[in-house]
Amino acid sequence: MHTRRSLRLGVVLVLALVGGLLATACGARPQSAQAPMKVRIGYNKTWTTPFLLIAKNQGAFQKQGVDVDWIEFQAPPQAIEALAAGSVDMAISPVPNFVTAFEKGVDMRMVMHLSGWSEPTSTYFVRTDSDINSVKDLKGKKIGVNNYGGNFDLYLRYILEQNGLDPKNDVQILEVPIPAVFQALDSKQIDAGVVPALFVPRAEATMPGKLKPLFTYRDIPGIGQRPQFNQLVLDVSTSFLKNDRPAAKAFLKAILDTQSWAYSHVQDAANIWAAEAGIPALAEMPDPFGPDTKGKIDVPALELDIQLVNQFGYSKSKPAPAAFLDQSLVDEINAGK
């Protein structure tokens, strides 16, 4: 009787021990297999964001535990509108579009530099058979930009003014999507049109012998002579930055790690960018990435853009960068924290 009771007690103890081990194992499983962090971003593969697109192609975000929802928009203002509506957590934009949206109350922060100089850089084209040989010759002409209030539009107005032309009265500025610029030039719907760096190599392939560059960003006084400028930046919803900071940091780290790799493997990186953007000629660019900014926004260049946004009537005020600039995540990542 005593032996049977001891046997039953031994079985109970063994089962309890096994159950405890199973419970421990089951309890540990969620911790070792956490659900991926989520980020929704408004972007377009035709925008000049090489390191973002290379990271996307290489699966860098997944390696950081981030599941990215890629939502395409035709123009940056649409991506910012989606951010304001809560449809995306992040958006890509030129500085001018950010400044005008911020003034209107969009609760977001500028957190990272995505692209600056490259060679070639953004270029304003005209037809070779036109009578346009200088900026002054644009008087009375139609000029296409991808959206009002962006870099293309702002810098166009600036160089027109520098050459004695009134942007409001001496030319007609029209919105033309980037992929449609060459066609609009060919059909004479516009007399001049601007495309970003990644489209410049396509000009000759698209319209052989029919296009010539009128000027580039390098020719714009006060901008072309700068060692750096902020072509495109990353905007993040303030609430997402506060409530999902680990996801935001992991997303930025994937880009910065990719950027570091790209500068050590320029040709390989350019090939990947060309493949992801669907533009093979990108692989032939002499200097696809420009200086290594390590994701840091150039503050003096930022201040110049703020001034121009106000000067050309797109904003009523000139906010100080400190009101919206948050580079703490980039600083932490660069410091290895």
C-alpha positions in Angstrom: 0.0 0.0 0.0 2.8 2.3 0.9 4.7 1.4 -2.3 1.6 2.2 -4.5 1.1 5.5 -2.8 4.8 6.4 -3.3 4.6 5.4 -7.0 1.5 7.6 -7.6 3.3 10.5 -5.8 6.3 10.0 -8.0 4.2 10.1 -11.2 2.5 13.2 -10.0 5.8 14.9 -9.4 7.2 13.9 -12.8 4.1 15.2 -14.5 4.2 18.4 -12.6 7.9 18.8 -13.6 7.2 18.1 -17.2 4.2 20.5 -17.2 6.3 23.2 -15.6 9.0 22.8 -18.3 6.4 22.9 -21.0 4.8 26.0 -19.5 8.2 27.7 -19.3 8.9 26.8 -22.9 5.6 28.0 -24.1 6.0 31.2 -22.1 9.4 31.8 -23.6 8.2 31.3 -27.2 6.4 34.6 -27.7 9.5 36.5 -26.5 11.8 34.8 -29.0 9.3 35.1 -31.9 7.9 38.6 -31.5 5.6 40.0 -34.1 7.5 42.3 -36.6 7.2 46.0 -36.0 5.0 47.8 -38.6 5.8 50.9 -40.6 3.6 52.4 -43.3 5.4 54.8 -45.7 4.3 57.0 -48.5 6.9 56.9 -51.3 7.5 56.6 -55.0 10.3 54.7 -56.7 10.9 57.5 -59.2 11.8 59.9 -56.3 15.6 60.2 -55.6 15.9 58.1 -52.5 18.6 55.6 -53.4 19.4 54.1 -50.0 15.7 53.6 -49.1 15.2 51.7 -52.4 18.4 49.7 -52.0 17.4 48.8 -48.5 13.9 47.7 -49.8 15.5 45.6 -52.5 18.0 43.9 -50.1 15.5 43.1 -47.4 17.2 45.4 -44.9 14.0 46.3 -43.1 13.0 42.7 -42.5 16.5 42.1 -41.0 15.8 44.9 -38.5 12.4 43.3 -37.6 10.3 45.8 -39.5 7.4 44.9 -41.7 7.0 47.8 -44.2 3.8 48.7 -46.0 4.9 50.6 -49.2 2.2 53.0 -50.4 2.9 54.8 -53.6 1.9 58.4 -54.3 2.4 60.5 -57.5 3.7 63.6 -55.7 5.0 64.3 -52.2 2.1 66.5 -51.1 -0.2 63.5 -51.4 2.1 61.5 -49.2 2.0 64.3 -46.5 -1.8 64.5 -46.8 -1.9 60.7 -46.1 0.4 61.2 -43.1 -1.9 64.0 -41.8 -4.9 61.7 -42.2 -3.2 58.8 -40.3 -3.0 56.6 -43.4 0.8 56.4 -43.3 3.3 56.8 -40.5 6.1 58.3 -42.6 6.3 60.3 -45.8 9.1 61.4 -48.2 9.1 65.0 -49.2 11.2 68.0 -50.3 11.8 70.5 -47.5 9.4 73.1 -49.1 6.5 70.8 -49.0 7.2 69.8 -45.4 7.4 73.5 -44.4 4.1 74.5 -45.9 2.3 71.4 -44.5 3.9 72.0 -41.0 2.6 75.6 -41.1 -0.9 74.3 -41.8 -0.8 72.2 -38.7 0.4 68.7 -39.8 1.8 67.2 -36.7 5.1 65.7 -37.9 8.8 65.9 -37.5 11.7 65.9 -40.0 14.0 63.2 -39.0 16.4 62.2 -41.7 18.2 63.3 -44.9 17.5 60.9 -47.8 19.2 62.5 -50.8 21.3 65.5 -51.7 23.8 66.0 -54.5 24.5 63.5 -57.2 26.1 63.7 -60.6 24.2 64.4 -62.7 21.7 66.3 -60.5 18.2 67.5 -61.2 18.0 69.1 -64.6 15.7 71.5 -66.4 15.5 70.4 -70.1 14.3 72.2 -73.3 14.0 70.9 -76.8 17.1 71.2 -79.0 15.0 72.8 -81.8 13.6 75.5 -79.5 14.9 79.1 -79.3 15.6 78.8 -75.6 19.3 79.0 -74.8 19.4 80.8 -71.5 17.1 81.3 -68.5 16.1 84.8 -69.8 14.7 83.0 -73.0 12.1 81.4 -70.8 10.0 84.6 -70.9 6.5 83.8 -72.2 7.2 80.0 -72.0 5.4 77.1 -70.3 7.5 75.2 -67.7 6.6 71.9 -66.1 7.3 71.0 -62.5 6.0 67.9 -60.7 4.2 69.9 -57.9 3.7 73.5 -56.8 5.8 74.5 -53.7 8.3 71.7 -54.1 12.1 72.0 -54.8 11.6 72.0 -58.6 9.1 74.8 -58.4 10.9 76.8 -55.7 14.3 76.7 -57.3 12.8 77.5 -60.7 11.2 80.7 -59.3 14.4 81.6 -57.6 16.6 81.3 -60.7 14.0 83.1 -62.8 14.0 86.0 -60.4 17.8 86.0 -60.4 17.6 86.5 -64.2 15.2 89.4 -64.0 12.0 87.4 -64.8 8.8 87.5 -62.7 7.8 84.0 -61.9 4.1 85.0 -61.7 3.8 87.1 -64.8 6.7 86.3 -67.2 6.2 82.5 -67.4 3.5 79.9 -67.0 4.4 77.2 -64.5 2.4 73.9 -64.9 2.2 70.7 -62.9 3.5 67.8 -64.9 4.2 64.4 -63.3 7.8 63.4 -63.6 7.3 60.3 -65.8 5.3 62.6 -68.3 7.9 65.4 -68.6 9.7 64.1 -71.7 6.5 63.3 -73.5 5.1 66.8 -72.6 8.3 68.3 -74.1 8.1 66.2 -77.2 4.4 67.1 -77.8 5.2 70.8 -77.1 2.7 71.0 -74.2 5.6 72.6 -72.3 8.7 74.4 -73.4 10.9 73.4 -70.5 10.6 70.7 -67.9 12.5 69.4 -64.9 13.4 65.8 -63.9 15.3 64.4 -60.9 18.7 62.9 -61.1 17.6 59.3 -61.8 15.6 60.5 -64.9 18.5 62.6 -66.4 20.2 59.6 -68.0 16.9 58.7 -69.7 16.7 61.9 -71.6 18.9 60.8 -74.6 17.5 57.3 -74.6 13.9 58.6 -74.5 14.3 61.4 -77.1 17.6 60.9 -78.9 19.0 64.3 -80.1 15.8 66.1 -79.2 16.6 67.5 -75.7 19.3 69.7 -74.2 19.8 70.8 -70.6 19.1 74.4 -69.9 20.4 74.5 -66.4 20.7 72.2 -63.4 20.6 72.6 -59.6 24.4 73.3 -59.8 23.7 76.5 -61.8 21.3 78.0 -59.2 22.9 80.9 -57.3 23.2 80.2 -53.6 22.2 76.6 -54.0 24.5 75.1 -56.6 27.5 76.3 -54.7 26.5 74.7 -51.4 28.5 71.6 -50.3 25.2 69.9 -49.4 21.5 70.5 -49.7 18.4 68.6 -48.7 16.8 67.2 -51.8 14.4 64.8 -50.0 13.9 64.2 -46.3 11.9 61.7 -44.2 8.9 63.0 -42.3 7.4 61.0 -39.4 4.1 61.5 -37.6 4.8 62.9 -34.1 2.5 60.4 -32.5 4.3 57.5 -34.3 7.6 58.9 -33.2 6.4 59.0 -29.6 4.4 55.7 -29.4 6.4 53.5 -31.9 9.9 54.9 -31.4 11.6 51.4 -31.6 9.9 50.8 -35.0 11.0 54.2 -36.3 14.6 53.7 -35.1 14.8 50.2 -36.7 13.5 51.6 -39.9 16.1 54.4 -40.0 18.9 52.0 -39.0 18.1 49.8 -42.0 18.6 52.9 -44.2 21.8 54.0 -42.5 23.3 50.6 -42.6 22.5 50.4 -46.3 24.0 53.8 -46.9 27.2 52.8 -45.2 27.4 49.7 -47.3 26.6 51.6 -50.5 29.6 54.0 -50.1 31.9 51.0 -49.9 30.2 49.2 -52.9 29.2 52.2 -55.1 28.8 50.3 -58.4 26.9 47.3 -56.8 24.7 49.8 -55.0 24.0 51.8 -58.1 23.1 48.6 -60.0 20.6 47.7 -57.3 19.1 51.2 -57.2 18.7 51.0 -61.0 16.9 47.7 -60.8 14.6 48.8 -58.0 13.7 52.1 -59.7 13.3 50.4 -63.1 15.8 52.7 -64.7 18.9 50.8 -66.0 20.8 54.1 -67.0 21.1 54.9 -63.3 23.9 52.4 -63.1 26.0 54.6 -65.4 25.8 57.8 -63.3 29.3 59.2 -62.6 28.5 60.0 -58.9 25.1 58.5 -58.0 25.1 59.3 -54.3 27.1 62.5 -53.7 28.6 63.2 -50.2 27.9 60.8 -47.3 25.6 62.7 -45.0 25.1 59.8 -42.6 21.4 60.8 -42.6 22.1 64.2 -41.2 20.0 67.1 -42.5 22.0 70.2 -43.5 20.6 73.0 -41.3 22.0 76.0 -43.2 20.5 74.6 -46.4 17.2 74.0 -44.5 17.1 77.6 -43.4 17.6 78.8 -47.0 14.7 76.7 -48.2 12.5 78.1 -45.4 13.4 81.6 -46.5 12.5 80.8 -50.2 9.2 79.2 -49.2 8.2 82.4 -47.5 9.7 84.6 -50.2 7.6 83.0 -53.0 4.3 83.1 -50.9 4.0 79.4 -50.0 4.2 80.2 -46.3 3.2 83.1 -44.1 5.9 82.6 -41.6 9.5 81.3 -41.4 9.6 78.6 -38.7 12.9 77.9 -37.0 14.2 74.4 -37.7 14.1 73.7 -34.0 10.3 73.7 -34.2 10.2 70.5 -36.3 13.6 69.1 -36.7 14.3 65.9 -34.7 17.6 64.1 -35.5 17.8 62.3 -32.2 17.3 58.9 -33.8 19.9 59.4 -36.5 22.3 60.7 -33.8 21.7 57.6 -31.6 22.2 55.2 -34.5 25.4 56.9 -35.7 26.7 56.8 -32.1 26.0 53.0 -32.0 23.3 53.3 -29.3 
